[in-house]
C-alpha cells in the first residue's frame, strides 16, 4: 500500500516480473475501495495516475500497465 485514503480506500503499487520471454515486466498503480456488504468482502478498483509514482521512464524494460475498472466479491461457502 502506498497511501491510505480513508478507512476503506487506498492507492497501491504492484510490480509483476517478466516471464523471461515475450512479456516485459509491468508495474501498476491502483486505486482500491473495499467493504463488507451482506457478509461478503467486496473490493473494486482501477488504475489511477498518482503523481508521486510516475511511470519509470529511466528503468528500461518496465511497462506501466493499466487495469480497467473491476470488482471482486468473496463470500464464505459455510
Secondary structure as UniProt FT lines:
FT   STRAND          3..6
FT   TURN            7..8
FT   STRAND          9..16
FT   STRAND          25..37
FT   TURN            38..39
FT   STRAND          40..47
FT   HELIX           51..53
FT   TURN            60..61
FT   STRAND          62..64
FT   STRAND          70..74
//
